[in-house]
Amino acid sequence: MRFNLKPVLAVLFMATSASIMTTSVQAQDDETLIGHISNGFESPGAAMPMPAKGGNTDLSDEDIENVLAYLRKEFGK
């Protein structure tokens, strides 16, 4: 898997700093998580919502799929 790392750093930072790969998140299907990354999401009790595409409107659908694949690989499903 090859992709430009620079455009996805914001999403990776938001995802990992927000503990996205908690057990409840790991149990969600890829379609749901791609929706959260693409459209933004506010977890109950969160200090602030994750903006759509981590605030980086330049992210492509392929970038988002690669972010999720990376998170699944590193943190498991």
C-alpha positions as CSV (number, residue, x, y, z in Angstrom):
1,M,0.0,0.0,0.0
2,R,1.5,3.3,-1.1
3,F,0.0,6.7,-0.4
4,N,1.1,10.2,0.4
5,L,1.6,10.3,4.1
6,K,1.4,14.1,4.5
7,P,-2.3,14.5,3.7
8,V,-3.3,11.9,6.2
9,L,-1.3,13.0,9.2
10,A,-4.1,15.2,10.5
11,V,-6.6,12.3,10.5
12,L,-4.1,9.9,12.0
13,F,-3.3,12.4,14.8
14,M,-7.0,13.0,15.5
15,A,-7.8,9.3,15.3
16,T,-5.0,8.1,17.7
17,S,-5.3,11.1,20.0
18,A,-9.0,10.5,20.4
19,S,-8.4,6.8,21.1
20,I,-10.4,5.8,18.0
21,M,-9.3,2.2,18.3
22,T,-11.0,1.5,21.6
23,T,-12.9,-1.8,21.8
24,S,-16.2,-0.1,20.9
25,V,-14.7,1.5,17.8
26,Q,-12.8,-1.6,16.8
27,A,-16.2,-3.4,16.7
28,Q,-17.6,-1.0,14.1
29,D,-17.6,-2.0,10.5
30,D,-15.4,-0.2,7.9
31,E,-18.3,1.6,6.3
32,T,-19.3,3.2,9.6
33,L,-15.7,4.3,10.4
34,I,-15.1,5.6,6.9
35,G,-18.3,7.7,7.3
36,H,-17.0,9.1,10.6
37,I,-13.6,10.0,9.1
38,S,-15.2,11.4,5.9
39,N,-18.0,13.4,7.6
40,G,-16.7,14.0,11.1
41,F,-17.9,12.6,14.3
42,E,-18.5,13.6,17.9
43,S,-18.3,10.8,20.5
44,P,-20.5,11.1,23.5
45,G,-18.6,13.0,26.2
46,A,-15.9,14.1,23.8
47,A,-14.2,17.4,24.5
48,M,-14.5,18.3,20.8
49,P,-15.7,16.6,17.6
50,M,-13.4,15.2,15.0
51,P,-13.9,17.4,11.9
52,A,-14.6,15.9,8.6
53,K,-11.5,14.4,7.0
54,G,-9.6,15.5,10.1
55,G,-9.9,19.1,8.8
56,N,-8.0,18.2,5.6
57,T,-10.4,18.7,2.7
58,D,-7.7,17.5,0.3
59,L,-8.1,13.8,1.5
60,S,-9.4,11.5,-1.2
61,D,-11.6,8.5,-0.6
62,E,-8.5,6.4,-1.2
63,D,-6.5,8.3,1.5
64,I,-9.3,7.7,3.9
65,E,-9.5,3.9,3.1
66,N,-5.7,3.8,3.6
67,V,-6.0,5.5,7.0
68,L,-8.5,3.0,8.1
69,A,-6.4,0.1,6.8
70,Y,-3.4,1.4,8.7
71,L,-5.4,1.8,11.9
72,R,-6.8,-1.7,11.6
73,K,-3.3,-3.1,10.9
74,E,-1.7,-1.3,13.9
75,F,-4.5,-1.5,16.4
76,G,-6.5,-4.6,15.2
77,K,-10.1,-5.0,14.5
